[in-house]
Amino acid sequence: MDKKTKKKLEILRQRLEKTQKLLVAARQQTDEADEVEKIEQQIADIKMEVSKLKS
């Protein structure tokens, strides 16, 4: 794995952590139900991109 890929993975991990925190906060606030679904989709997209880079 080259430096560029490692850096991209690190950034994706940071985004994943941040997005998971947003998901927790969104679940506590039940005023926008579709927001939780959007955040869950973002998490799935990030995880898919990480798995692509690892393979």
Backbone torsions as a table, in degrees:
resi	resn	phi	psi	omega
1	MET	NA	129.6	-178.7
2	ASP	-84.6	172.9	-177.2
3	LYS	-60.2	-40.7	-177.4
4	LYS	-62.5	-42.4	179.8
5	THR	-67.6	-41.4	178.9
6	LYS	-62.0	-41.8	179.5
7	LYS	-64.2	-42.3	179.6
8	LYS	-63.9	-40.8	177.1
9	LEU	-61.7	-41.9	179.4
10	GLU	-62.9	-43.1	178.8
11	ILE	-64.3	-41.4	178.8
12	LEU	-64.3	-38.3	177.6
13	ARG	-63.4	-40.5	178.2
14	GLN	-64.6	-43.2	177.8
15	ARG	-62.7	-38.9	179.7
16	LEU	-63.7	-44.9	179.0
17	GLU	-61.5	-45.0	179.8
18	LYS	-63.4	-42.7	-178.6
19	THR	-68.0	-35.9	177.8
20	GLN	-66.1	-36.1	175.9
21	LYS	-65.3	-39.4	176.9
22	LEU	-62.6	-37.5	179.4
23	LEU	-63.4	-42.6	178.1
24	VAL	-60.7	-45.1	-180.0
25	ALA	-65.7	-39.0	-179.4
26	ALA	-67.3	-34.8	178.8
27	ARG	-69.1	-30.5	178.4
28	GLN	-72.3	-31.8	177.2
29	GLN	-99.1	108.1	-174.4
30	THR	-92.9	16.8	-176.9
31	ASP	-76.0	-25.5	177.8
32	GLU	-125.6	100.6	-176.7
33	ALA	-70.3	-35.5	-178.0
34	ASP	-71.7	-18.6	178.9
35	GLU	-65.6	-38.7	178.2
36	VAL	-62.0	-43.4	179.4
37	GLU	-63.5	-41.0	179.3
38	LYS	-63.1	-43.3	-179.3
39	ILE	-67.3	-40.1	177.0
40	GLU	-62.1	-37.4	177.7
41	GLN	-66.5	-39.7	177.6
42	GLN	-61.6	-42.2	179.1
43	ILE	-62.3	-43.4	178.9
44	ALA	-62.6	-40.8	179.1
45	ASP	-63.7	-42.7	179.9
46	ILE	-64.0	-43.9	180.0
47	LYS	-63.8	-37.3	178.5
48	MET	-65.6	-41.8	-179.7
49	GLU	-65.8	-38.3	177.4
50	VAL	-63.5	-43.9	-179.1
51	SER	-66.3	-33.9	175.9
52	LYS	-63.3	-42.6	-178.7
53	LEU	-69.1	-32.4	-179.0
54	LYS	-74.5	-24.3	-178.2
55	SER	-90.4	NA	NA
